[in-house]
């Protein structure tokens, strides 16, 4: 995970809109669930807010919830999208699509490697390795600044890799990082 050779660049990050899985506290991971009505409305509102930002290009996770959010924003701000496969959400393995009533506790246990490996959840090491590849592809795009539309744990990994403060993002919450 060598990102020292990568040129850091300012970027915007937008977490995808709400899905029924978010609403029902499920571990969605790579389960490819679409936005629900609330998520569609959130994406439209985010697109209006982002119209005021200086964004030249959009990259997105290939999962429906992030891609649809990116498409709604793209239409509003008239900027192209590239799908970067490595920006997809963490794989929760055998726990995909199961109830998770305490997401913060689960996240902390995952970070501390306290979840039984029989569940085949993607490790933090492997997640960061994959995200570093996605970041490299993102930062190679000449149009700047870029909007990354992806997932909360992807954002966590980005923050770890770029050594910036992590703030938990709600659905369709936007944040800007300037370097």
PEFENCOR-V899160 format. One record per residue. N is the residue number from 1. SS is DSSP state (H for helix, E for strand, L for the rest). PSI is psi in whole degrees, 0 to 359 (NA if undefined). Layout:
# PEFENCOR-V899160
N_SS_PSI / N_SS_PSI
This chain:
# PEFENCOR-V899160
1_L_59 / 2_L_107 / 3_L_3 / 4_L_325 / 5_L_355 / 6_L_134 / 7_L_119 / 8_L_141 / 9_L_152 / 10_L_143 / 11_E_158 / 12_E_148 / 13_E_135 / 14_E_122 / 15_E_146 / 16_L_164 / 17_L_171 / 18_L_145 / 19_E_170 / 20_H_328 / 21_H_318 / 22_H_313 / 23_H_323 / 24_L_14 / 25_L_50 / 26_E_151 / 27_L_96 / 28_L_315 / 29_L_233 / 30_L_6 / 31_L_124 / 32_L_78 / 33_L_139 / 34_L_169 / 35_E_146 / 36_L_185 / 37_H_319 / 38_H_316 / 39_H_320 / 40_H_317 / 41_H_319 / 42_H_318 / 43_H_320 / 44_H_319 / 45_H_317 / 46_H_319 / 47_H_319 / 48_H_317 / 49_H_319 / 50_H_344 / 51_L_334 / 52_L_349 / 53_L_158 / 54_L_94 / 55_L_130 / 56_L_340 / 57_E_155 / 58_E_134 / 59_E_149 / 60_E_153 / 61_L_151 / 62_L_350 / 63_L_143 / 64_H_315 / 65_H_321 / 66_H_319 / 67_H_317 / 68_H_319 / 69_H_314 / 70_H_320 / 71_H_320 / 72_H_317 / 73_H_315 / 74_H_316 / 75_H_320 / 76_H_319 / 77_H_358 / 78_L_52 / 79_L_148 / 80_L_159 / 81_E_140 / 82_E_134 / 83_E_130 / 84_L_107 / 85_H_323 / 86_H_350 / 87_H_13 / 88_L_164 / 89_L_163 / 90_L_149 / 91_L_122 / 92_L_13 / 93_H_231 / 94_H_352 / 95_H_1 / 96_L_136 / 97_L_27 / 98_L_160 / 99_E_140 / 100_L_81 / 101_L_344 / 102_L_73 / 103_H_321 / 104_H_320 / 105_H_317 / 106_H_315 / 107_H_314 / 108_H_319 / 109_H_320 / 110_H_315 / 111_H_323 / 112_L_10 / 113_L_40 / 114_L_11 / 115_L_130 / 116_L_128 / 117_H_349 / 118_H_342 / 119_H_348 / 120_L_40 / 121_L_139 / 122_L_133 / 123_L_160 / 124_H_320 / 125_H_310 / 126_H_323 / 127_H_310 / 128_H_323 / 129_H_314 / 130_H_315 / 131_H_325 / 132_H_325 / 133_H_316 / 134_H_321 / 135_H_317 / 136_H_314 / 137_H_320 / 138_H_311 / 139_H_348 / 140_L_344 / 141_L_127 / 142_L_333 / 143_L_125 / 144_L_156 / 145_L_158 / 146_E_146 / 147_E_124 / 148_E_123 / 149_E_114 / 150_E_220 / 151_L_162 / 152_H_317 / 153_H_331 / 154_H_317 / 155_H_319 / 156_H_312 / 157_H_319 / 158_H_314 / 159_H_317 / 160_H_313 / 161_H_324 / 162_H_0 / 163_L_50 / 164_L_157 / 165_L_134 / 166_L_129 / 167_L_128 / 168_L_131 / 169_L_135 / 170_L_171 / 171_L_131 / 172_L_24 / 173_L_142 / 174_E_145 / 175_E_150 / 176_E_135 / 177_E_124 / 178_L_131 / 179_L_NA
